[in-house]
Amino acid sequence: MTGGDVRLIGAALAGILLAVLMIVRGRLHPFIGLLCGAFTVGLLAGLPLPDIAKAVQKGVGDIIGGTGLVVALGLSLGAMLHLSGAAAALARAALGLTGVRAAPWATLGIAIVVGLPLFFETGLVLLLPIVVAAAEAMAGPDDADRDSARLRLIMPALAGLGVVHALVPPHPGPLLAVEALGANLGRTMLYGIVIAIPTAILAGPLLAKVTTRGVRLAPPVLGDHQLAIATPALPLSLLIVLLPVLLIATGELGQLLPGLSGSTALVAASNPVVALLVTNLLALPLLFGRRLREAAIQDAVWQETMGAAGAILLAIGAGGALKQVLVSAGLSDLLARVVLMYAISPLLLGWLVAVGIRLAAGSATVATITAVGVMPGVVASSGVSPELVVLAIGAGSVFFSHVNDPGFWLVKSYVGTSTADTFRTWSLLETTISVVGLVLVVALSYVV
């Protein structure tokens, strides 16, 4: 490695460290911390300030213009499912069919299904209040270990949301990685589901039997709020949840059939922005009926959407800025040379880069955005399957959620665990998803 390479690595580490200190110790929003980190990387790497500013603008614009639309449409769909009571009805119906013994598996399944089209925080807000209430009812007044029994129902739901967030498009992180690395969306979805199911089983119901012992819960800080409207029919609710995935899958599979590969309708259906927009337009009348034109309904849906979207879009936009500055400084080319010189597995390298950004910035989506930005050269030079690199980066992006991750505090507030017990349960769950996901991605690389 040359002196310039060492300088670039030092600049990248210094910029990321500054962002961490500003977010964790300075209590600043990730938007400010990541932007300052991006400028620090560029200056220390020797880039002219005007070039750094252009890279920052390009990075923010690329992310907000692409992934930002998916985030916003996913959040609005989540708000509709939440406020109409559709998600709650689905969760209660699934739990009602299983009984106490199979309830952890029911919560895992419903979290995977409901979480497919939604941003992680949205799925968390939708499902956890229902699961917590169900856990309270199922634990029973005479349960010797009441809190552990409740957690054994709650943790599988978190595992289901976590695996689809990391591994299955159309979640924003994996979707961005698909686009940036030129991966096939249909194959990535298929591989992601194959890996996500066993990963969720290990990180959810099985791990919960060990990590929940002796944990004590305080009353949850956050509760659930819905509009006073009639709950939609269960088939309609399930249709709305699954429709984006069905549209994308139909578009991808349809293009493989002879004579349909160039169909404009199929190409449009496979686009996540189109799929989510169509679902949003159908969800309004199907979930709210004639009341969709009421000002109170519209205000509630879009206020909930925009309140969440502002913080998320700012954070991932700043993550895009950091990514672009790292690319402009030459980190992508450096990583490609390292892979060729030292025979490092591109899958392991992508996972490690995502882990580093995840630990530093806290956001899984920011970790994915940054990692995929510096990996295209590695994918091109190594010939590795870009779909598997997408999944390796996704697995790394959820490694060890801690205090700089908003999801850490959201889980703590909804579940009622202490900070120490949140590390013991939630942080260990996320780490299990990350490590098991990487192992299964590597194993799959020998098959496909």
Secondary structure, DSSP 4 states (H G I P E B T S, - for coil): --HHHHHHHHHHHHHHHHHHIIIIIS---HHHHHHHHHHHHHHHTT--HHHHHHHHHHHHHHHHHTHHHHHHHHHHHHHHHHHHTHHHHHHHHHHHHH-TTTHHHHHHHHHHHHHTTS-HHHHHHHHHHHHHHHHHHHH-TT-TTHHHHHHHHHHHHHHHHHHHHHHSTTSHHHHHHHHHHT--HHHHHHHHHHHHHHHHHIIIIIHHHHHTTT---PPPS------SSPPPPHHHHHHHHHHHHHHHHHHHHHTTSTTTTT-HHHHHHTSHHHHHHHHHHHHHHHHHGGGGG-HHHHHHHHHHHHHHHHHHHHHHHHHHHHHHHHHHHTHHHHHHHHHHHHT--HHHHHHHHHHHHHHHH--HHHHHHHHHHT-HHHHHHH---HHHHHHHHHHHTTS---TT-HHHHHHHHHH---HHHHIIIIIHHHHHHHHHHHHHHHHHHTT-
